[in-house]
Amino acid sequence: MAELTPFLTEEEKFLFDLKGYILFPAVLSDDKIDQIKDQCDRIRNDPESLPPAERQLPGGAASMLIDHPATMRTLHSIIDDETEKIRLENVFLSYRTISDGHKGWSPHAGGKSVNPNYSYQYHNGRIYSGMTRVVWELNEVSKGKGGTAFIPGSHKSNFRPFPKYFDDQDSGVWDTYSCPAGSLLIFSEAVRHSACAWKQDIPRYALFFCYNHINVRHHKPHFRDEMLDSLSLEHQRFFNDVYHPQFDSERWRKQ
């Protein structure tokens, strides 16, 4: 991957604002992919083979993804430019095979909203994305064979509810992607999106991270203390409770 800038480029910001999502191919090296997949395999099949703190994501090898530079340059551009104001509130593994019977198709979200978890705003040259999904595709994804699908631009649509016709997978308004293993997909929860039936011989192996602003929370916290305690201090700060950052100021600390 090319050298990263601290924030998204103007072209990248334009694409994210236009479509509501952006894809960065081949971000992770093969050795990092193997480390994370080994941990996930053991969580799924033999959790006792791992130390207790590594039996829950994003502990263990997966912790390297919490503040990965490719993620942070995006979140600094669309949530807040201060790391202390970004929260990580949910992580899960999506593991699906061609034979698991998972139908997948379930369109949701989309359209303008004042709900702080789903609101998407552009003001004075700055993007303000509410809940933001960061997806690490650890296996190759072929277009049309199971990756997440989107209605591009639907995060800014003025019409709700969406006409039922457009929720048909073959309506012509949906888009998806192909990417090599180790790619990074980031999307606003405000864009209309859906899982898809998996149609590849290799399984879908994707880690979904959910980030939000420190002011708000969408998910109930289910992170175990033993996992959180095992993280570095730099990583632990992503799990702070919800509060307004104004209380970090010197004036408030003196009260």
Secondary structure, DSSP 8 states (H G I E B T S, - for coil): -----SS--HHHHHHHHHHSEEEE-S-S-HHHHHHHHHHHHHHHH-GGGS-GGGSSTTSGGGGGGTT-HHHHHHHHHHT-SSGGGEEEEEEEEEEE-TTS----B--B--S----TTT-EEEETTEEEESSEEEEEE-S-B-TTSSS-EE-TTGGG----S--GGGGSTTSS--B---B-TTEEEEEETTS-EEB----SSS-EEEEEEEEEETT---S-----HHHHHHS-HHHHGGG-----GGGGSHHHHT-
